[in-house]
Amino acid sequence: MIDLRSDTITQPSEEMRKIMSEALVGDDVYGEDPSINELEEFAANLFGKEAALFVTSGTQGNLAAVLAHTHPGQEIILDKESHLFLYEGGGASALAGAQLRILDHERGQMKIEEIEASIRAEDIHFPETGLIWLENTHNRSGGNVLPLSYMKDVYALAQKNNIPVHIDGARIFNAAAASGSSVEEFASYADSVQFCLSKGLGAPVGSILVGTQQFIDSARKKRKMLGGGLRQAGVLAAPGLHALQTNIDRLKEDHENAQMLAKAIEKHTPLSVVNTVETNIIMADTSRTGKDSGEWLSVFKNNGIQAGAMSPTIIRFTTHLDLSKEDVQNTVDILKAI
């Protein structure tokens, strides 16, 4: 079975498993796990931030960021298809008491003038605007990259109004690989960034938060509140560090494979690729076929391909570390046969 559902389904390599088994460990709640400490220091330096925090998942990292940046009753400005709004169980509202102000977007970009118009004025009736939220790459737009110029404009507006900016950068290394910019450049236009070690980079577990020392100190306490205080967690940190040191440059291969697959879908199937394939995600529309996503997914699965449904008419294909060029060619051959 060729699995194209997500870049989270990769298996740790033999080298990564060996590193896990040999990792130096200690009690991270006491700050004594050397592997965790090394990973956090490496990540902070990579992003040009003062400090970093290992968290168990991107959702936990994002929620810790909300808790650290805002207080109950404040409002977060974000786009209507952001991961925080759609896919994180309502945690920002249920656990942080934050209200979400959702805006329209184009390829993940809210209009600057609409963000500005959404910033709350001082009024006894209004919630305060506590945070501006961006997602890079933007999942629901098919892995599109928010350009540095846009990030810079949002950050300038936020600074003018004394509002922090957070980047949900689950796939920010894909954004860097596609744009030719560094993650440090992207992070320079945000107060905090969350990124995943288990999406694209091939680590089995975990995400990282980066920001100022003050922010990370607060996020560490919020992580504890969320049940994220870990003990001998070096067995998870070691593969994460290995992923950062070895698997970033190869992300371009995933992008090339996605381009190849997108062309095959357009050429050999009645599906329509509806996103500009910049990174490792392809969005294909089934509307003109008379079959919905579920029916097409069954056809694909019966022929050895797994993909995922994003809506009743949109299927997502995601390339990743465990998908070789040969696998992509085999997928193309299957599409031709179907």
Phi, psi and omega in degrees: 000127175268115189260111180245020183293320186195163173271013176264357187265006183292152178260140176298138181291167178300320178297319179296319178296322178295318178299319178300315184292336184256005186297139172285134185227160175201189182271110185290333177299328174273001182074025189248014177268110185296328180289320175298314182298320179293317179298314182295319178296317180298315182294317179300316179295321181299324183263000179068031179247165184288326188206167181215162182218126175281131177232161187285335182204165176296323178297316177296319179297317179295318180292321176299323178294317177300314181296324182283328184273331190235171169232160185306137181097347176279168185240142177249129176268125181204166181277158190287351177244020180289152181300320180301321182282320189265325198234016184239029169067017181072020185299324181299323179277313187290322187252332180256349180068025181266142174266139183256125178257099187267139181238157172294161179211164171230115182055039177086357184254115170285146179293136182303317182293331178284325173298313181298319180292339182271349177290124187289136173282163176291114182200137183298337183275343191261149165289160175274145171282116186256342188194143170250134191241127177236155179231121186216113002287167184261111188301306187292344175268007179085037177073029179289150181265129169280117186293155180303322182299321178291316178303318181297318181293319178296317182293322178297317178297317181297315180297321179300330182255010177057045179240130178288156176241132174243138173254120165281094184255045180313319179242040184293335176291330172294321177298318179294316181296322183283328186266341185082004176265165180266159176295331177296322177295316177298316183293338180293344179252034177206154177274335178208155179221138169249134174222152184264139172271342186257007175244111177084322185273346171089001176286152184284332188210145162112156174220172182228140168254136174233151179175200177290162178299320180297316179297314182294323176300317178292316180297326179297320177291320178295322177301319178298318177300327182273006179083021185259012174286119188250157179262252184280069188272004179300334178294339175266327181289321184301313176293330176296317177295317178301319179298317180293327183277338188235339192248009180282310185298330184283355179301332178299330177297319177299320180293319178296319178296322179295320177299315180298317181291320179299317179297322179292320178298315179295322186278322191248000178228163175277005177283156179246124174285121190252356177247157170281115188280095180265328187234239189246016184239136176238130177248121183242132183264132181262000193308315187282000183266345185081000177243145178272180183302316182300319179294318179292322179297324176294318177300312181299314184296322179294344179248013172094016179235132172249132174225183184233150178268128174262340178196177178301342181234001182242128176250139178251130171248133183231123176274158189197180185304324184270008179253111182274170174302322178297320177298319179296317179296321176298321177297316178301316181297320178295317179299319177300314182296318179299000000 
